[in-house]
Amino acid sequence: MQEKKVWYEPHPVTPARKAELRGRGFQIIDAVFAPEGHESRGEDGEPESVKKAATVAELRESLTAKGVQVPEGAKKADLQALLDGAQG
């Protein structure tokens, strides 16, 4: 089982935001518990590991450009995980 990545988010978290972060595979922890000096967000408010293409088609295109075979019927979260793995 793969460990979830941690996302430090100021609480309270709206149900929509919680669903979004969980959908991206994050475990949500109140930002007050973030380790000192921890920077979870990039310049646009999202961490580098979470930056996502807007559509499944864009994810597929990015993966294909990197030479990654895209499984037929893969969901958006699965494609994002593949892209994150290809970048790291």
PDB file of N, CA, C and O in Angstrom:
ATOM      1  N   MET A   1       0.833  -1.187   0.000  1.00  0.00           N
ATOM      2  CA  MET A   1       0.000   0.000   0.000  1.00  0.00           C
ATOM      3  C   MET A   1       0.876   1.249   0.000  1.00  0.00           C
ATOM      4  O   MET A   1       1.826   1.363   0.775  1.00  0.00           O
ATOM      5  N   GLN A   2       0.543   2.161  -0.867  1.00  0.00           N
ATOM      6  CA  GLN A   2       1.312   3.389  -0.978  1.00  0.00           C
ATOM      7  C   GLN A   2       0.866   4.375   0.094  1.00  0.00           C
ATOM      8  O   GLN A   2      -0.329   4.552   0.331  1.00  0.00           O
ATOM      9  N   GLU A   3       1.839   5.015   0.738  1.00  0.00           N
ATOM     10  CA  GLU A   3       1.503   6.005   1.760  1.00  0.00           C
ATOM     11  C   GLU A   3       0.926   7.248   1.100  1.00  0.00           C
ATOM     12  O   GLU A   3       1.326   7.629   0.000  1.00  0.00           O
ATOM     13  N   LYS A   4      -0.018   7.869   1.790  1.00  0.00           N
ATOM     14  CA  LYS A   4      -0.589   9.106   1.281  1.00  0.00           C
ATOM     15  C   LYS A   4       0.380  10.245   1.529  1.00  0.00           C
ATOM     16  O   LYS A   4       1.094  10.274   2.531  1.00  0.00           O
ATOM     17  N   LYS A   5       0.387  11.177   0.600  1.00  0.00           N
ATOM     18  CA  LYS A   5       1.163  12.390   0.791  1.00  0.00           C
ATOM     19  C   LYS A   5       0.387  13.280   1.756  1.00  0.00           C
ATOM     20  O   LYS A   5      -0.842  13.232   1.803  1.00  0.00           O
ATOM     21  N   VAL A   6       1.102  14.081   2.516  1.00  0.00           N
ATOM     22  CA  VAL A   6       0.465  14.953   3.507  1.00  0.00           C
ATOM     23  C   VAL A   6       0.287  16.341   2.925  1.00  0.00           C
ATOM     24  O   VAL A   6       1.183  16.878   2.274  1.00  0.00           O
ATOM     25  N   TRP A   7      -0.885  16.915   3.168  1.00  0.00           N
ATOM     26  CA  TRP A   7      -1.181  18.285   2.763  1.00  0.00           C
ATOM     27  C   TRP A   7      -1.597  19.049   4.015  1.00  0.00           C
ATOM     28  O   TRP A   7      -2.559  18.669   4.683  1.00  0.00           O
ATOM     29  N   TYR A   8      -0.888  20.110   4.331  1.00  0.00           N
ATOM     30  CA  TYR A   8      -1.216  20.949   5.481  1.00  0.00           C
ATOM     31  C   TYR A   8      -2.146  22.059   5.004  1.00  0.00           C
ATOM     32  O   TYR A   8      -1.757  22.910   4.204  1.00  0.00           O
ATOM     33  N   GLU A   9      -3.369  22.037   5.501  1.00  0.00           N
ATOM     34  CA  GLU A   9      -4.411  22.975   5.070  1.00  0.00           C
ATOM     35  C   GLU A   9      -4.984  23.672   6.301  1.00  0.00           C
ATOM     36  O   GLU A   9      -5.283  23.013   7.297  1.00  0.00           O
ATOM     37  N   PRO A  10      -5.142  25.000   6.248  1.00  0.00           N
ATOM     38  CA  PRO A  10      -5.778  25.692   7.369  1.00  0.00           C
ATOM     39  C   PRO A  10      -7.195  25.150   7.578  1.00  0.00           C
ATOM     40  O   PRO A  10      -7.941  24.958   6.618  1.00  0.00           O
ATOM     41  N   HIS A  11      -7.551  24.909   8.825  1.00  0.00           N
ATOM     42  CA  HIS A  11      -8.880  24.396   9.152  1.00  0.00           C
ATOM     43  C   HIS A  11      -9.774  25.533   9.606  1.00  0.00           C
ATOM     44  O   HIS A  11      -9.261  26.516  10.139  1.00  0.00           O
ATOM     45  N   PRO A  12     -11.046  25.454   9.430  1.00  0.00           N
ATOM     46  CA  PRO A  12     -11.794  24.322   8.900  1.00  0.00           C
ATOM     47  C   PRO A  12     -11.656  24.227   7.380  1.00  0.00           C
ATOM     48  O   PRO A  12     -11.451  25.232   6.699  1.00  0.00           O
ATOM     49  N   VAL A  13     -11.770  23.010   6.866  1.00  0.00           N
ATOM     50  CA  VAL A  13     -11.660  22.738   5.439  1.00  0.00           C
ATOM     51  C   VAL A  13     -13.074  22.511   4.900  1.00  0.00           C
ATOM     52  O   VAL A  13     -13.852  21.751   5.476  1.00  0.00           O
ATOM     53  N   THR A  14     -13.391  23.168   3.806  1.00  0.00           N
ATOM     54  CA  THR A  14     -14.717  22.980   3.224  1.00  0.00           C
ATOM     55  C   THR A  14     -14.832  21.561   2.675  1.00  0.00           C
ATOM     56  O   THR A  14     -13.823  20.964   2.300  1.00  0.00           O
ATOM     57  N   PRO A  15     -16.033  21.018   2.624  1.00  0.00           N
ATOM     58  CA  PRO A  15     -16.205  19.668   2.074  1.00  0.00           C
ATOM     59  C   PRO A  15     -15.693  19.542   0.635  1.00  0.00           C
ATOM     60  O   PRO A  15     -15.147  18.505   0.259  1.00  0.00           O
ATOM     61  N   ALA A  16     -15.868  20.591  -0.164  1.00  0.00           N
ATOM     62  CA  ALA A  16     -15.393  20.550  -1.549  1.00  0.00           C
ATOM     63  C   ALA A  16     -13.868  20.486  -1.600  1.00  0.00           C
ATOM     64  O   ALA A  16     -13.298  19.714  -2.371  1.00  0.00           O
ATOM     65  N   ARG A  17     -13.214  21.301  -0.773  1.00  0.00           N
ATOM     66  CA  ARG A  17     -11.748  21.312  -0.749  1.00  0.00           C
ATOM     67  C   ARG A  17     -11.217  19.978  -0.224  1.00  0.00           C
ATOM     68  O   ARG A  17     -10.230  19.449  -0.736  1.00  0.00           O
ATOM     69  N   LYS A  18     -11.880  19.441   0.801  1.00  0.00           N
ATOM     70  CA  LYS A  18     -11.486  18.160   1.361  1.00  0.00           C
ATOM     71  C   LYS A  18     -11.589  17.064   0.300  1.00  0.00           C
ATOM     72  O   LYS A  18     -10.687  16.236   0.173  1.00  0.00           O
ATOM     73  N   ALA A  19     -12.680  17.057  -0.458  1.00  0.00           N
ATOM     74  CA  ALA A  19     -12.864  16.060  -1.515  1.00  0.00           C
ATOM     75  C   ALA A  19     -11.803  16.204  -2.597  1.00  0.00           C
ATOM     76  O   ALA A  19     -11.295  15.209  -3.115  1.00  0.00           O
ATOM     77  N   GLU A  20     -11.470  17.458  -2.939  1.00  0.00           N
ATOM     78  CA  GLU A  20     -10.451  17.709  -3.954  1.00  0.00           C
ATOM     79  C   GLU A  20      -9.093  17.163  -3.514  1.00  0.00           C
ATOM     80  O   GLU A  20      -8.429  16.457  -4.273  1.00  0.00           O
ATOM     81  N   LEU A  21      -8.684  17.491  -2.291  1.00  0.00           N
ATOM     82  CA  LEU A  21      -7.376  17.053  -1.802  1.00  0.00           C
ATOM     83  C   LEU A  21      -7.319  15.540  -1.625  1.00  0.00           C
ATOM     84  O   LEU A  21      -6.320  14.909  -1.972  1.00  0.00           O
ATOM     85  N   ARG A  22      -8.378  14.962  -1.090  1.00  0.00           N
ATOM     86  CA  ARG A  22      -8.412  13.506  -0.935  1.00  0.00           C
ATOM     87  C   ARG A  22      -8.406  12.821  -2.294  1.00  0.00           C
ATOM     88  O   ARG A  22      -7.800  11.762  -2.460  1.00  0.00           O
ATOM     89  N   GLY A  23      -9.080  13.427  -3.262  1.00  0.00           N
ATOM     90  CA  GLY A  23      -9.083  12.881  -4.618  1.00  0.00           C
ATOM     91  C   GLY A  23      -7.705  12.880  -5.241  1.00  0.00           C
ATOM     92  O   GLY A  23      -7.410  12.061  -6.111  1.00  0.00           O
ATOM     93  N   ARG A  24      -6.870  13.785  -4.801  1.00  0.00           N
ATOM     94  CA  ARG A  24      -5.482  13.854  -5.278  1.00  0.00           C
ATOM     95  C   ARG A  24      -4.556  12.948  -4.474  1.00  0.00           C
ATOM     96  O   ARG A  24      -3.354  12.886  -4.733  1.00  0.00           O
ATOM     97  N   GLY A  25      -5.126  12.248  -3.497  1.00  0.00           N
ATOM     98  CA  GLY A  25      -4.339  11.292  -2.727  1.00  0.00           C
ATOM     99  C   GLY A  25      -3.672  11.853  -1.492  1.00  0.00           C
ATOM    100  O   GLY A  25      -2.729  11.254  -0.974  1.00  0.00           O
ATOM    101  N   PHE A  26      -4.142  12.995  -1.008  1.00  0.00           N
ATOM    102  CA  PHE A  26      -3.519  13.616   0.153  1.00  0.00           C
ATOM    103  C   PHE A  26      -4.221  13.268   1.449  1.00  0.00           C
ATOM    104  O   PHE A  26      -5.441  13.108   1.489  1.00  0.00           O
ATOM    105  N   GLN A  27      -3.445  13.156   2.492  1.00  0.00           N
ATOM    106  CA  GLN A  27      -3.958  13.113   3.855  1.00  0.00           C
ATOM    107  C   GLN A  27      -3.938  14.563   4.322  1.00  0.00           C
ATOM    108  O   GLN A  27      -2.911  15.231   4.206  1.00  0.00           O
ATOM    109  N   ILE A  28      -5.050  15.059   4.844  1.00  0.00           N
ATOM    110  CA  ILE A  28      -5.163  16.469   5.219  1.00  0.00           C
ATOM    111  C   ILE A  28      -4.897  16.625   6.706  1.00  0.00           C
ATOM    112  O   ILE A  28      -5.524  15.968   7.537  1.00  0.00           O
ATOM    113  N   ILE A  29      -3.955  17.507   7.028  1.00  0.00           N
ATOM    114  CA  ILE A  29      -3.612  17.820   8.415  1.00  0.00           C
ATOM    115  C   ILE A  29      -3.681  19.329   8.576  1.00  0.00           C
ATOM    116  O   ILE A  29      -3.279  20.076   7.684  1.00  0.00           O
ATOM    117  N   ASP A  30      -4.194  19.775   9.723  1.00  0.00           N
ATOM    118  CA  ASP A  30      -4.306  21.206   9.997  1.00  0.00           C
ATOM    119  C   ASP A  30      -2.938  21.871   9.855  1.00  0.00           C
ATOM    120  O   ASP A  30      -1.930  21.354  10.338  1.00  0.00           O
ATOM    121  N   ALA A  31      -2.919  23.014   9.189  1.00  0.00           N
ATOM    122  CA  ALA A  31      -1.673  23.733   8.928  1.00  0.00           C
ATOM    123  C   ALA A  31      -0.933  24.125  10.202  1.00  0.00           C
ATOM    124  O   ALA A  31       0.276  24.355  10.156  1.00  0.00           O
ATOM    125  N   VAL A  32      -1.618  24.207  11.328  1.00  0.00           N
ATOM    126  CA  VAL A  32      -0.929  24.556  12.575  1.00  0.00           C
ATOM    127  C   VAL A  32       0.059  23.460  12.986  1.00  0.00           C
ATOM    128  O   VAL A  32       0.952  23.711  13.796  1.00  0.00           O
ATOM    129  N   PHE A  33      -0.087  22.270  12.447  1.00  0.00           N
ATOM    130  CA  PHE A  33       0.811  21.160  12.765  1.00  0.00           C
ATOM    131  C   PHE A  33       1.924  20.970  11.740  1.00  0.00           C
ATOM    132  O   PHE A  33       2.693  20.012  11.835  1.00  0.00           O
ATOM    133  N   ALA A  34       2.020  21.859  10.771  1.00  0.00           N
ATOM    134  CA  ALA A  34       3.067  21.754   9.750  1.00  0.00           C
ATOM    135  C   ALA A  34       4.436  21.909  10.407  1.00  0.00           C
ATOM    136  O   ALA A  34       4.602  22.748  11.293  1.00  0.00           O
ATOM    137  N   PRO A  35       5.420  21.111   9.985  1.00  0.00           N
ATOM    138  CA  PRO A  35       6.765  21.255  10.542  1.00  0.00           C
ATOM    139  C   PRO A  35       7.323  22.652  10.267  1.00  0.00           C
ATOM    140  O   PRO A  35       7.007  23.264   9.247  1.00  0.00           O
ATOM    141  N   GLU A  36       8.137  23.139  11.164  1.00  0.00           N
ATOM    142  CA  GLU A  36       8.718  24.469  10.998  1.00  0.00           C
ATOM    143  C   GLU A  36       9.490  24.531   9.688  1.00  0.00           C
ATOM    144  O   GLU A  36      10.291  23.647   9.384  1.00  0.00           O
ATOM    145  N   GLY A  37       9.244  25.580   8.921  1.00  0.00           N
ATOM    146  CA  GLY A  37       9.935  25.766   7.647  1.00  0.00           C
ATOM    147  C   GLY A  37       9.329  24.978   6.499  1.00  0.00           C
ATOM    148  O   GLY A  37       9.843  25.030   5.382  1.00  0.00           O
ATOM    149  N   HIS A  38       8.254  24.252   6.747  1.00  0.00           N
ATOM    150  CA  HIS A  38       7.625  23.449   5.699  1.00  0.00           C
ATOM    151  C   HIS A  38       6.918  24.348   4.698  1.00  0.00           C
ATOM    152  O   HIS A  38       6.131  25.213   5.083  1.00  0.00           O
ATOM    153  N   GLU A  39       7.198  24.145   3.410  1.00  0.00           N
ATOM    154  CA  GLU A  39       6.530  24.892   2.358  1.00  0.00           C
ATOM    155  C   GLU A  39       5.793  23.903   1.490  1.00  0.00           C
ATOM    156  O   GLU A  39       6.403  23.231   0.659  1.00  0.00           O
ATOM    157  N   SER A  40       4.496  23.803   1.670  1.00  0.00           N
ATOM    158  CA  SER A  40       3.739  22.847   0.889  1.00  0.00           C
ATOM    159  C   SER A  40       3.153  23.452  -0.380  1.00  0.00           C
ATOM    160  O   SER A  40       2.619  22.732  -1.224  1.00  0.00           O
ATOM    161  N   ARG A  41       3.250  24.755  -0.516  1.00  0.00           N
ATOM    162  CA  ARG A  41       2.620  25.409  -1.660  1.00  0.00           C
ATOM    163  C   ARG A  41       3.645  26.079  -2.566  1.00  0.00           C
ATOM    164  O   ARG A  41       4.650  26.624  -2.107  1.00  0.00           O
ATOM    165  N   GLY A  42       3.367  26.022  -3.849  1.00  0.00           N
ATOM    166  CA  GLY A  42       4.193  26.699  -4.828  1.00  0.00           C
ATOM    167  C   GLY A  42       3.747  28.135  -4.992  1.00  0.00           C
ATOM    168  O   GLY A  42       2.929  28.632  -4.217  1.00  0.00           O
ATOM    169  N   GLU A  43       4.278  28.796  -5.990  1.00  0.00           N
ATOM    170  CA  GLU A  43       3.950  30.206  -6.217  1.00  0.00           C
ATOM    171  C   GLU A  43       2.470  30.420  -6.489  1.00  0.00           C
ATOM    172  O   GLU A  43       1.912  31.459  -6.137  1.00  0.00           O
ATOM    173  N   ASP A  44       1.831  29.432  -7.119  1.00  0.00           N
ATOM    174  CA  ASP A  44       0.418  29.591  -7.458  1.00  0.00           C
ATOM    175  C   ASP A  44      -0.511  29.014  -6.399  1.00  0.00           C
ATOM    176  O   ASP A  44      -1.712  28.882  -6.633  1.00  0.00           O
ATOM    177  N   GLY A  45       0.038  28.669  -5.234  1.00  0.00           N
ATOM    178  CA  GLY A  45      -0.783  28.151  -4.159  1.00  0.00           C
ATOM    179  C   GLY A  45      -0.864  26.647  -4.114  1.00  0.00           C
ATOM    180  O   GLY A  45      -1.461  26.096  -3.189  1.00  0.00           O
ATOM    181  N   GLU A  46      -0.283  25.961  -5.081  1.00  0.00           N
ATOM    182  CA  GLU A  46      -0.292  24.504  -5.111  1.00  0.00           C
ATOM    183  C   GLU A  46       1.138  23.993  -5.009  1.00  0.00           C
ATOM    184  O   GLU A  46       2.054  24.619  -5.543  1.00  0.00           O
ATOM    185  N   PRO A  47       1.344  22.874  -4.339  1.00  0.00           N
ATOM    186  CA  PRO A  47       2.684  22.317  -4.289  1.00  0.00           C
ATOM    187  C   PRO A  47       3.066  21.758  -5.646  1.00  0.00           C
ATOM    188  O   PRO A  47       2.200  21.408  -6.447  1.00  0.00           O
ATOM    189  N   GLU A  48       4.351  21.674  -5.900  1.00  0.00           N
ATOM    190  CA  GLU A  48       4.828  21.165  -7.175  1.00  0.00           C
ATOM    191  C   GLU A  48       4.257  19.781  -7.476  1.00  0.00           C
ATOM    192  O   GLU A  48       3.930  19.494  -8.628  1.00  0.00           O
ATOM    193  N   SER A  49       4.130  18.928  -6.480  1.00  0.00           N
ATOM    194  CA  SER A  49       3.658  17.570  -6.706  1.00  0.00           C
ATOM    195  C   SER A  49       2.176  17.490  -7.031  1.00  0.00           C
ATOM    196  O   SER A  49       1.685  16.434  -7.430  1.00  0.00           O
ATOM    197  N   VAL A  50       1.461  18.592  -6.864  1.00  0.00           N
ATOM    198  CA  VAL A  50       0.020  18.567  -7.078  1.00  0.00           C
ATOM    199  C   VAL A  50      -0.390  19.280  -8.353  1.00  0.00           C
ATOM    200  O   VAL A  50      -1.526  19.127  -8.800  1.00  0.00           O
ATOM    201  N   LYS A  51       0.496  20.048  -8.944  1.00  0.00           N
ATOM    202  CA  LYS A  51       0.113  20.793 -10.132  1.00  0.00           C
ATOM    203  C   LYS A  51      -0.449  19.814 -11.156  1.00  0.00           C
ATOM    204  O   LYS A  51       0.176  18.807 -11.491  1.00  0.00           O
ATOM    205  N   LYS A  52      -1.618  20.129 -11.634  1.00  0.00           N
ATOM    206  CA  LYS A  52      -2.320  19.205 -12.499  1.00  0.00           C
ATOM    207  C   LYS A  52      -2.699  19.866 -13.815  1.00  0.00           C
ATOM    208  O   LYS A  52      -2.942  21.071 -13.884  1.00  0.00           O
ATOM    209  N   ALA A  53      -2.741  19.042 -14.856  1.00  0.00           N
ATOM    210  CA  ALA A  53      -3.284  19.507 -16.118  1.00  0.00           C
ATOM    211  C   ALA A  53      -4.789  19.655 -15.946  1.00  0.00           C
ATOM    212  O   ALA A  53      -5.388  19.014 -15.082  1.00  0.00           O
ATOM    213  N   ALA A  54      -5.386  20.485 -16.754  1.00  0.00           N
ATOM    214  CA  ALA A  54      -6.803  20.773 -16.585  1.00  0.00           C
ATOM    215  C   ALA A  54      -7.693  19.602 -17.000  1.00  0.00           C
ATOM    216  O   ALA A  54      -8.794  19.451 -16.469  1.00  0.00           O
ATOM    217  N   THR A  55      -7.239  18.779 -17.933  1.00  0.00           N
ATOM    218  CA  THR A  55      -8.097  17.709 -18.433  1.00  0.00           C
ATOM    219  C   THR A  55      -7.348  16.390 -18.539  1.00  0.00           C
ATOM    220  O   THR A  55      -6.119  16.342 -18.498  1.00  0.00           O
ATOM    221  N   VAL A  56      -8.121  15.328 -18.676  1.00  0.00           N
ATOM    222  CA  VAL A  56      -7.542  13.996 -18.881  1.00  0.00           C
ATOM    223  C   VAL A  56      -6.748  13.991 -20.184  1.00  0.00           C
ATOM    224  O   VAL A  56      -5.682  13.381 -20.260  1.00  0.00           O
ATOM    225  N   ALA A  57      -7.261  14.666 -21.202  1.00  0.00           N
ATOM    226  CA  ALA A  57      -6.571  14.718 -22.490  1.00  0.00           C
ATOM    227  C   ALA A  57      -5.190  15.358 -22.352  1.00  0.00           C
ATOM    228  O   ALA A  57      -4.222  14.888 -22.950  1.00  0.00           O
ATOM    229  N   GLU A  58      -5.101  16.428 -21.564  1.00  0.00           N
ATOM    230  CA  GLU A  58      -3.797  17.083 -21.359  1.00  0.00           C
ATOM    231  C   GLU A  58      -2.847  16.171 -20.598  1.00  0.00           C
ATOM    232  O   GLU A  58      -1.654  16.130 -20.896  1.00  0.00           O
ATOM    233  N   LEU A  59      -3.368  15.437 -19.613  1.00  0.00           N
ATOM    234  CA  LEU A  59      -2.524  14.492 -18.880  1.00  0.00           C
ATOM    235  C   LEU A  59      -2.004  13.407 -19.816  1.00  0.00           C
ATOM    236  O   LEU A  59      -0.821  13.066 -19.788  1.00  0.00           O
ATOM    237  N   ARG A  60      -2.890  12.870 -20.643  1.00  0.00           N
ATOM    238  CA  ARG A  60      -2.480  11.835 -21.602  1.00  0.00           C
ATOM    239  C   ARG A  60      -1.407  12.385 -22.552  1.00  0.00           C
ATOM    240  O   ARG A  60      -0.423  11.705 -22.846  1.00  0.00           O
ATOM    241  N   GLU A  61      -1.601  13.597 -23.018  1.00  0.00           N
ATOM    242  CA  GLU A  61      -0.640  14.217 -23.928  1.00  0.00           C
ATOM    243  C   GLU A  61       0.719  14.395 -23.245  1.00  0.00           C
ATOM    244  O   GLU A  61       1.757  14.120 -23.848  1.00  0.00           O
ATOM    245  N   SER A  62       0.715  14.848 -22.004  1.00  0.00           N
ATOM    246  CA  SER A  62       1.969  15.034 -21.262  1.00  0.00           C
ATOM    247  C   SER A  62       2.688  13.703 -21.055  1.00  0.00           C
ATOM    248  O   SER A  62       3.907  13.616 -21.202  1.00  0.00           O
ATOM    249  N   LEU A  63       1.931  12.683 -20.716  1.00  0.00           N
ATOM    250  CA  LEU A  63       2.532  11.357 -20.500  1.00  0.00           C
ATOM    251  C   LEU A  63       3.109  10.804 -21.794  1.00  0.00           C
ATOM    252  O   LEU A  63       4.214  10.259 -21.803  1.00  0.00           O
ATOM    253  N   THR A  64       2.370  10.941 -22.877  1.00  0.00           N
ATOM    254  CA  THR A  64       2.837  10.457 -24.167  1.00  0.00           C
ATOM    255  C   THR A  64       4.122  11.178 -24.574  1.00  0.00           C
ATOM    256  O   THR A  64       5.047  10.555 -25.094  1.00  0.00           O
ATOM    257  N   ALA A  65       4.178  12.486 -24.338  1.00  0.00           N
ATOM    258  CA  ALA A  65       5.370  13.273 -24.674  1.00  0.00           C
ATOM    259  C   ALA A  65       6.587  12.811 -23.873  1.00  0.00           C
ATOM    260  O   ALA A  65       7.720  12.933 -24.337  1.00  0.00           O
ATOM    261  N   LYS A  66       6.352  12.278 -22.668  1.00  0.00           N
ATOM    262  CA  LYS A  66       7.452  11.782 -21.836  1.00  0.00           C
ATOM    263  C   LYS A  66       7.777  10.322 -22.134  1.00  0.00           C
ATOM    264  O   LYS A  66       8.676   9.743 -21.522  1.00  0.00           O
ATOM    265  N   GLY A  67       7.044   9.728 -23.076  1.00  0.00           N
ATOM    266  CA  GLY A  67       7.300   8.344 -23.444  1.00  0.00           C
ATOM    267  C   GLY A  67       6.692   7.329 -22.496  1.00  0.00           C
ATOM    268  O   GLY A  67       7.116   6.173 -22.470  1.00  0.00           O
ATOM    269  N   VAL A  68       5.700   7.746 -21.714  1.00  0.00           N
ATOM    270  CA  VAL A  68       5.037   6.859 -20.766  1.00  0.00           C
ATOM    271  C   VAL A  68       3.811   6.263 -21.448  1.00  0.00           C
ATOM    272  O   VAL A  68       2.993   6.984 -22.020  1.00  0.00           O
ATOM    273  N   GLN A  69       3.695   4.930 -21.381  1.00  0.00           N
ATOM    274  CA  GLN A  69       2.532   4.273 -21.963  1.00  0.00           C
ATOM    275  C   GLN A  69       1.312   4.561 -21.088  1.00  0.00           C
ATOM    276  O   GLN A  69       1.346   4.347 -19.876  1.00  0.00           O
ATOM    277  N   VAL A  70       0.252   5.040 -21.700  1.00  0.00           N
ATOM    278  CA  VAL A  70      -0.957   5.426 -20.976  1.00  0.00           C
ATOM    279  C   VAL A  70      -1.956   4.270 -21.017  1.00  0.00           C
ATOM    280  O   VAL A  70      -2.382   3.859 -22.096  1.00  0.00           O
ATOM    281  N   PRO A  71      -2.336   3.738 -19.836  1.00  0.00           N
ATOM    282  CA  PRO A  71      -3.310   2.656 -19.812  1.00  0.00           C
ATOM    283  C   PRO A  71      -4.681   3.122 -20.300  1.00  0.00           C
ATOM    284  O   PRO A  71      -5.134   4.214 -19.957  1.00  0.00           O
ATOM    285  N   GLU A  72      -5.334   2.282 -21.105  1.00  0.00           N
ATOM    286  CA  GLU A  72      -6.666   2.606 -21.605  1.00  0.00           C
ATOM    287  C   GLU A  72      -7.657   2.636 -20.439  1.00  0.00           C
ATOM    288  O   GLU A  72      -7.652   1.734 -19.602  1.00  0.00           O
ATOM    289  N   GLY A  73      -8.490   3.646 -20.380  1.00  0.00           N
ATOM    290  CA  GLY A  73      -9.508   3.745 -19.350  1.00  0.00           C
ATOM    291  C   GLY A  73      -9.007   4.238 -18.001  1.00  0.00           C
ATOM    292  O   GLY A  73      -9.745   4.195 -17.017  1.00  0.00           O
ATOM    293  N   ALA A  74      -7.747   4.714 -17.938  1.00  0.00           N
ATOM    294  CA  ALA A  74      -7.203   5.209 -16.673  1.00  0.00           C
ATOM    295  C   ALA A  74      -7.932   6.482 -16.257  1.00  0.00           C
ATOM    296  O   ALA A  74      -8.282   7.315 -17.093  1.00  0.00           O
ATOM    297  N   LYS A  75      -8.154   6.616 -14.965  1.00  0.00           N
ATOM    298  CA  LYS A  75      -8.830   7.796 -14.433  1.00  0.00           C
ATOM    299  C   LYS A  75      -7.835   8.940 -14.272  1.00  0.00           C
ATOM    300  O   LYS A  75      -6.621   8.739 -14.307  1.00  0.00           O
ATOM    301  N   LYS A  76      -8.372  10.133 -14.098  1.00  0.00           N
ATOM    302  CA  LYS A  76      -7.552  11.341 -14.001  1.00  0.00           C
ATOM    303  C   LYS A  76      -6.522  11.245 -12.877  1.00  0.00           C
ATOM    304  O   LYS A  76      -5.362  11.610 -13.069  1.00  0.00           O
ATOM    305  N   ALA A  77      -6.934  10.759 -11.714  1.00  0.00           N
ATOM    306  CA  ALA A  77      -6.006  10.646 -10.583  1.00  0.00           C
ATOM    307  C   ALA A  77      -4.878   9.661 -10.896  1.00  0.00           C
ATOM    308  O   ALA A  77      -3.729   9.885 -10.515  1.00  0.00           O
ATOM    309  N   ASP A  78      -5.214   8.569 -11.592  1.00  0.00           N
ATOM    310  CA  ASP A  78      -4.190   7.591 -11.970  1.00  0.00           C
ATOM    311  C   ASP A  78      -3.198   8.191 -12.962  1.00  0.00           C
ATOM    312  O   ASP A  78      -1.993   7.966 -12.860  1.00  0.00           O
ATOM    313  N   LEU A  79      -3.713   8.952 -13.918  1.00  0.00           N
ATOM    314  CA  LEU A  79      -2.839   9.599 -14.898  1.00  0.00           C
ATOM    315  C   LEU A  79      -1.933  10.625 -14.220  1.00  0.00           C
ATOM    316  O   LEU A  79      -0.756  10.739 -14.564  1.00  0.00           O
ATOM    317  N   GLN A  80      -2.482  11.373 -13.255  1.00  0.00           N
ATOM    318  CA  GLN A  80      -1.670  12.344 -12.527  1.00  0.00           C
ATOM    319  C   GLN A  80      -0.568  11.649 -11.751  1.00  0.00           C
ATOM    320  O   GLN A  80       0.563  12.134 -11.708  1.00  0.00           O
ATOM    321  N   ALA A  81      -0.889  10.507 -11.132  1.00  0.00           N
ATOM    322  CA  ALA A  81       0.123   9.760 -10.386  1.00  0.00           C
ATOM    323  C   ALA A  81       1.234   9.280 -11.317  1.00  0.00           C
ATOM    324  O   ALA A  81       2.411   9.323 -10.961  1.00  0.00           O
ATOM    325  N   LEU A  82       0.859   8.828 -12.494  1.00  0.00           N
ATOM    326  CA  LEU A  82       1.875   8.413 -13.478  1.00  0.00           C
ATOM    327  C   LEU A  82       2.762   9.597 -13.880  1.00  0.00           C
ATOM    328  O   LEU A  82       3.981   9.460 -13.984  1.00  0.00           O
ATOM    329  N   LEU A  83       2.147  10.743 -14.102  1.00  0.00           N
ATOM    330  CA  LEU A  83       2.898  11.931 -14.490  1.00  0.00           C
ATOM    331  C   LEU A  83       3.830  12.370 -13.361  1.00  0.00           C
ATOM    332  O   LEU A  83       4.979  12.733 -13.612  1.00  0.00           O
ATOM    333  N   ASP A  84       3.345  12.338 -12.127  1.00  0.00           N
ATOM    334  CA  ASP A  84       4.198  12.687 -10.989  1.00  0.00           C
ATOM    335  C   ASP A  84       5.392  11.753 -10.899  1.00  0.00           C
ATOM    336  O   ASP A  84       6.507  12.193 -10.617  1.00  0.00           O
ATOM    337  N   GLY A  85       5.166  10.459 -11.138  1.00  0.00           N
ATOM    338  CA  GLY A  85       6.239   9.479 -11.111  1.00  0.00           C
ATOM    339  C   GLY A  85       7.244   9.695 -12.232  1.00  0.00           C
ATOM    340  O   GLY A  85       8.443   9.487 -12.045  1.00  0.00           O
ATOM    341  N   ALA A  86       6.763  10.107 -13.385  1.00  0.00           N
ATOM    342  CA  ALA A  86       7.648  10.348 -14.546  1.00  0.00           C
ATOM    343  C   ALA A  86       8.502  11.584 -14.334  1.00  0.00           C
ATOM    344  O   ALA A  86       9.600  11.674 -14.883  1.00  0.00           O
ATOM    345  N   GLN A  87       8.014  12.551 -13.538  1.00  0.00           N
ATOM    346  CA  GLN A  87       8.765  13.776 -13.288  1.00  0.00           C
ATOM    347  C   GLN A  87       9.780  13.596 -12.173  1.00  0.00           C
ATOM    348  O   GLN A  87      10.805  14.277 -12.148  1.00  0.00           O
ATOM    349  N   GLY A  88       9.503  12.688 -11.255  1.00  0.00           N
ATOM    350  CA  GLY A  88      10.345  12.510 -10.079  1.00  0.00           C
ATOM    351  C   GLY A  88      11.392  11.541 -10.229  1.00  0.00           C
ATOM    352  O   GLY A  88      12.160  11.313  -9.295  1.00  0.00           O
TER     353      GLY A  88
END
